[in-house]
Amino acid sequence: MPRLISNNPVEFRALIPKKLNINGMFAPIRDTCIKDAKAMGKDLENVTKTWKGNKPRIQTEAKLIPSGTPPYPMFHTGFTASAWPKNDGSKGWLKWLWLDLGTKVRYATMTPKFAAKTRTGQLNSWKGKGGLLFVNKKRPRPGIKPRKFTKALAKKWAPKFKKDIQAATAKARKQSGHAA
């Protein structure tokens, strides 16, 4: 029976939410992180597709970072997808590093009609022309111009990843049964 407060019936009712489907929420976000990490890795592999000799090994990673705050440690507060060349000290990794960051000097003298296979800010590789003529440690030349592959990857993927995670979160809310 409703309780009367100044002749107006006031009714109290407890609403019990249905149980949260954690797996339903987790799966779309995890899958999006994995898909984007693999796509980022492909972008980096495009840079090295025409390289001869040593190439860096590209690693990808997708992470969901739990909050770690009781009583809700199962909720994730951060999502990351990333790709990078593996720092294994190999010649392929060093080649990547020199091109990505540039160098102050170089000792290699290239053929007269040399054209680089990569361009600044581009996540791609072209045919190129010419090659190494000789190396002379006593005659330093102007350094390698930085190609900024890492910055180009971040610039391309930051807005795309944000958009993909927003879509995955909306899908996760629906699958959990708590869509707004």
Secondary structure, 3 states (H helix, E strand, C coil): CCEEECCEEECCCCCCCCCCCHHHHHHHHHHHHHHHHHHHHHHHHHHHCCCCCCCCCEEEEEEEEECCCCCCCCCEEEEEEEEEECCCCCHHHHHHHHHHHCCCEECEEECCCCECCCCCCCCCCCCCECCEEEECCCCCEECCCCCCHHHHHHHHHHHHHHHHHHHHHHHHHHHHCCCC
